[in-house]
Protein backbone atom coordinates (compact mmCIF):
# COMPACT_ATOMS: atom_id res chain seq x y z
CA UNK A 1 0.00 0.00 0.00
CA UNK A 2 1.35 3.37 -1.06
CA UNK A 3 -0.41 5.56 1.50
CA UNK A 4 1.23 8.85 0.46
CA UNK A 5 0.17 8.27 -3.15
CA UNK A 6 -3.36 7.33 -2.08
CA UNK A 7 -3.58 10.51 0.01
CA UNK A 8 -2.36 12.53 -2.94
CA UNK A 9 -4.99 11.04 -5.25
CA UNK A 10 -7.79 11.31 -2.67
CA UNK A 11 -6.84 14.94 -2.02
CA UNK A 12 -7.05 15.70 -5.73
CA UNK A 13 -10.39 13.92 -5.97
CA UNK A 14 -11.71 15.70 -2.86
CA UNK A 15 -10.76 19.06 -4.35
CA UNK A 16 -12.83 18.05 -7.38
CA UNK A 17 -15.80 17.29 -5.14
CA UNK A 18 -15.51 13.54 -4.52
CA UNK A 19 -17.54 12.59 -1.45
CA UNK A 20 -15.85 9.19 -1.23
CA UNK A 21 -12.40 10.82 -1.28
CA UNK A 22 -13.37 13.07 1.63
CA UNK A 23 -14.62 10.04 3.54
CA UNK A 24 -11.41 8.07 2.91
CA UNK A 25 -9.21 11.03 3.88
CA UNK A 26 -11.24 11.32 7.08
CA UNK A 27 -10.58 7.68 7.92
CA UNK A 28 -6.85 7.95 7.16
CA UNK A 29 -6.27 11.10 9.19
CA UNK A 30 -8.62 10.34 12.09
CA UNK A 31 -7.17 6.87 12.66
CA UNK A 32 -3.61 7.60 11.59
CA UNK A 33 -3.56 4.92 8.89
CA UNK A 34 -0.10 5.35 7.42
CA UNK A 35 0.13 8.97 8.60
CA UNK A 36 0.34 10.73 11.94
CA UNK A 37 -3.05 10.91 13.67
CA UNK A 38 -4.75 14.23 12.89
CA UNK A 39 -8.27 13.95 14.30
CA UNK A 40 -9.31 17.54 13.47
CA UNK A 41 -8.27 17.05 9.86
CA UNK A 42 -10.13 13.73 9.72
CA UNK A 43 -13.25 15.32 11.16
CA UNK A 44 -13.01 18.15 8.62
CA UNK A 45 -13.05 15.65 5.75
CA UNK A 46 -15.96 13.73 7.26
CA UNK A 47 -17.86 17.01 7.65
CA UNK A 48 -17.29 17.82 4.00
CA UNK A 49 -18.60 14.40 2.95
CA UNK A 50 -21.49 14.45 5.43
CA UNK A 51 -22.68 17.82 4.13
CA UNK A 52 -22.94 16.18 0.70
CA UNK A 53 -25.04 13.34 2.09
CA UNK A 54 -22.46 10.65 2.93
CA UNK A 55 -24.09 8.51 5.64
CA UNK A 56 -20.87 6.70 6.64
CA UNK A 57 -19.09 9.98 7.28
CA UNK A 58 -22.07 11.26 9.27
CA UNK A 59 -21.97 8.06 11.34
CA UNK A 60 -18.24 8.51 11.97
CA UNK A 61 -18.86 12.07 13.13
CA UNK A 62 -21.32 10.62 15.63
CA UNK A 63 -18.70 8.17 16.90
CA UNK A 64 -16.16 10.99 17.24
CA UNK A 65 -18.64 13.12 19.20
CA UNK A 66 -19.60 10.17 21.40
CA UNK A 67 -15.93 9.49 22.17
CA UNK A 68 -15.58 13.17 23.17
CA UNK A 69 -18.53 12.88 25.56
CA UNK A 70 -20.95 14.84 23.37
CA UNK A 71 -23.64 12.19 23.46
CA UNK A 72 -26.56 14.35 22.35
CA UNK A 73 -24.67 15.59 19.29
CA UNK A 74 -23.57 12.01 18.57
CA UNK A 75 -27.20 10.87 18.54
CA UNK A 76 -28.13 13.71 16.18
CA UNK A 77 -25.41 12.61 13.74
CA UNK A 78 -26.57 9.01 13.98
CA UNK A 79 -30.20 9.96 13.41
CA UNK A 80 -29.23 11.86 10.27
CA UNK A 81 -27.08 8.98 9.05
CA UNK A 82 -29.80 6.34 9.55
N, C-alpha and C positions, 0 to 999 in steps of 0.2 A: 504494500500500500504506500503510495506516494502522497502523504497527507499534505505537504506544502503545495503540490500541484493541484490536488483536489480543492484546497482552500482557494487557490488562485482562480480556478475555473468556476467554483461556486460564487465567489465574489463578483466575477464578471457577470455571471448569470443573474445574480441578485440585483446588480446595478441595472440590468435590463428588465427587471420586474419579475423574475422567477420566484414564485412562492416557495417551491420545493427547495431552492438554493438557500433562501433565508432560513427555512426550517433546519436544513442540514448544517449550516453555519452555526445556528443556535446550539445544536447538539454538540458539535465539535468544541466550541468555545466554553459552553456551560460545564461540560464534563471533562474538558481537557484531553480530548482524544487526539493525541499526537501533537498537541500544543499546550502551552501553559494555560491553566484554568483562568478564564476571564468571564465570570458569571454575568457581570453587567453587559458585556458585549453579546453574550449568548442570549440574554433576555431581550436585548434590543432587536436581534434578528428574529426571535420568536414573535415579538410585538409586531414587527413589520409583516410577517407571514399571517399572524392572527387577524390583523386589520384587513387582510385580503381574503379572509374566510377559511384559513387553514385550521381545521379542528385539532390536529395533533399538536400544533404549536400552542394553541389556546389551552389545551390540556396541560402541556408542559409548563405554561405560565402559572396554572393553578397549582401544580406540584411545587414550583419554586416559591410561590406565596405561602403555601402550607408549611413548607420547610422553614420559612422565615417567621412563622407564627401568625400570619395574616389569614386566619381560617375563613373569615367571611368573604374576603376577596377571592380566596382560592375557590370557594364554592361558586361564586359568580362566574369565574372563568370556566369551571367545569360545567355549569348549567349552559353556558353559551356553546361549549364544545360538544355537548350531547346531541 
